[in-house]
Amino acid sequence: MVTINQTAPVSNTALWTGRILSGIVILFLLVDGAIKLVPIAVVTETMGQLGYPPSAEVARILGVLTLACTALYAYPRTSVLGAILLTGYLGGAMATHFRVGSPLFSHLLFGFYLGLMVWGSLYLRDERLRALIPFRQ
């Protein structure tokens, strides 16, 4: 059995910062998934511009995937699994933007920024993750 070194309890400020960042990420991804379920015209048009079939069915599949990964991330017991799945999802979005030549800082790296928020907020609020990835002081 592998034991992980115990870390000091997280400060109240760090815990609430992590919760707020997680809330922002969750809210953004819920809206993103919801607009793909409807889907509004701008969603299907953008999918066509990115090289995907501009169909409501494909948009709905992506919306369901987004919402499922977000739900796993939002639930504390499965938040690490949700973060791993969201990392893959965001990586696919980054690869798509790279393939079509999207602007670097606003489009291509947006998935990276969101991924940093996913893992950073989880690191701040989850003691197990801090024990797994300790930063030296």
N, C-alpha and C positions, 0 to 999 in steps of 0.2 A: 504494500500500500504506500502510495506517495503522500507525503505530508507537505503542506505548504506553510512557510513561515508566516506567523501571525503579524499583521501590521497594526499600527496604532489606529484607534478609531478615527473616523473622518470627522473633521470639524463641522459644526452646524452650517457655517457659511459654504463650505465645499459641498455638503450634502444638498443644500437648497439651490446652489448654482447648478449642480448636476441635474436636479429635478426640473428646474426651469429650462435648461438647455434641452433636456429630453422632451419636455412639453412642447417646445418650439418645433423640434424635429417631428414629433408625432403629429402635431397639428398640420404642419406643412404636408407631410406624407398622406394624411387622411384626406386633405383637400385634393392633393394630386391624384390619389386613387379614386376619389369620388367623381372627379371630372372625367376620368377615363371610363367610368361605369355608365355615365349618361349617354353617350359621349357627345360633347359639344363640338361644333364644326371645327373650331381651331385645333382641337386635339387630333382629329383625323387628317386635317390639312398638314399639320406639323409632322405627323407620322409619315405621310407621303414624302415630305421634304427630307426626312431623315432616312428614307429608303425602305420603310416598312409599308406593307399594304395599308392603304388609307381606309380601313374598314372598321365598322363599329365592333365586330367580333374580336378582332385583334386588340383593339383599345380596351374592351372589357376584360380580356384575359390579363392584360398588363395591369389593369385596375385591381382585379382580384388578387394578383400576385403582390402588388404594392400593399394592399390592405392586410393581407395575410401576414406578410413579413412585419408590417408595422404593429399588428396586434401581438405577435410574438415578442417584439421588442418592448411593447408597452407593459406586458405582463411580467412582473419581477422574476418569477421562477424560470421564464424562458427568454429573458432579455438578452442573454449572451448568444443564444441560438438566433434570435431575431437580428441581432447586430451582425452576426456572421452572414446571414442570408441577405440583409440589406447591403452589406459590403459587396457581395456578388452582384446584386441588382444594380447598385450605383456604378460598379465597375463596367457593367454592360452598357450603361448609359454613357459613360465616359468613352468607351470604345466606339460607340455609335457616333458621338460628336467628333471624335478624332478622324473617323473614316470619312465623314462628309466635310471636314475642314472647318468646323465651327470655330468661332473666336476662342482663344485660349482661356483668358481669365474669367470671362462672363459665362461661357457655356461649357467648355471642355472640363475645366477644373471645378465646376459647381458640384459635381458628384463627389469630388475629393473633399471640398469644404463641408458638405453634408456628412460625409463619412467621418471626418474629424469631429464633428459635433456629436455624431452617434456614439463613437468610441470614447471621446472625451467626457461626455456627460455620464456615460456608463461607468467610466473609471472613477469619476468623482462620487458617484452614489453607490457603487458596489464594492464592498470590502473584499470579496473573493477575487475580483479582477485586480485590485491593487496588490493583493498578496501574490498573484500569479505574475504580474509585471511590476516589480518594485522599482521605483526611481530612487536613487541614492540622494541623500541630502548633504 
